[in-house]
Amino acid sequence: MIQDSSCYNGIDPRQVTNMLIELNQIAETTDKQAIVAINEYQLDVSRRDIIETFFDGDFGIKLDEEDKLLKMNF
């Protein structure tokens, strides 16, 4: 499953965070990969534990203005 961050525009960050938790569980139980592009501000800030898991170096790639995907501006 591949999803872009624009899928989450206008959705309550709590729902987005819970959806990612569910998506992670589905990926683990089916031994599949989920690729999700998301902005940190789209997640529930009260769930720092989940955010830190999602943005862990082993779990995902964290990009910012200085560290771009494929070193390209889109």
C-alpha positions as CSV (number, residue, x, y, z in Angstrom):
1,M,0.0,0.0,0.0
2,I,1.4,3.4,-0.9
3,Q,-0.2,6.6,0.3
4,D,0.9,10.3,-0.2
5,S,0.6,12.9,2.5
6,S,-2.1,14.7,0.6
7,C,-4.5,11.8,1.5
8,Y,-4.5,13.2,5.1
9,N,-5.2,16.9,4.4
10,G,-8.2,18.0,6.4
11,I,-8.4,14.8,8.5
12,D,-8.2,14.9,12.3
13,P,-4.6,14.1,13.3
14,R,-5.9,11.6,15.9
15,Q,-7.6,9.6,13.2
16,V,-4.5,9.8,11.0
17,T,-2.3,8.5,13.9
18,N,-4.7,5.7,14.7
19,M,-5.0,4.7,11.0
20,L,-1.1,4.5,10.8
21,I,-1.1,2.3,13.9
22,E,-3.7,0.0,12.2
23,L,-1.8,0.1,8.9
24,N,1.4,-1.0,10.7
25,Q,-0.4,-3.9,12.3
26,I,-1.8,-5.0,9.0
27,A,1.6,-4.8,7.3
28,E,3.2,-6.8,10.1
29,T,0.5,-9.6,10.2
30,T,0.5,-9.9,6.4
31,D,4.2,-9.6,6.0
32,K,3.7,-6.7,3.5
33,Q,5.2,-3.3,3.3
34,A,3.3,0.0,3.7
35,I,4.8,3.1,2.2
36,V,3.3,6.3,3.5
37,A,4.5,9.9,2.9
38,I,3.3,12.0,5.8
39,N,4.1,15.3,7.4
40,E,4.7,15.2,11.2
41,Y,2.2,18.0,11.7
42,Q,-0.5,15.7,10.3
43,L,-0.1,13.4,13.3
44,D,-1.5,13.6,16.8
45,V,1.1,15.6,18.8
46,S,-0.2,14.1,22.1
47,R,1.0,10.7,20.9
48,R,4.8,11.4,20.9
49,D,5.5,7.7,21.5
50,I,3.8,6.8,18.2
51,I,5.4,9.7,16.3
52,E,8.9,8.7,17.5
53,T,8.2,5.2,16.4
54,F,7.0,6.3,12.9
55,F,10.0,8.6,12.5
56,D,12.6,6.2,13.8
57,G,15.5,5.7,11.4
58,D,14.8,2.0,11.3
59,F,11.1,2.5,10.5
60,G,11.1,5.4,8.1
61,I,13.0,8.2,6.4
62,K,12.8,11.7,7.8
63,L,13.2,14.4,5.2
64,D,13.4,18.1,5.6
65,E,14.4,21.1,3.6
66,E,18.1,20.1,3.9
67,D,17.7,16.4,3.4
68,K,15.5,15.8,0.3
69,L,14.3,12.6,-1.3
70,L,16.7,11.7,-4.1
71,K,18.3,15.1,-3.4
72,M,15.7,16.7,-5.7
73,N,13.3,19.6,-5.3
74,F,9.7,18.7,-6.3
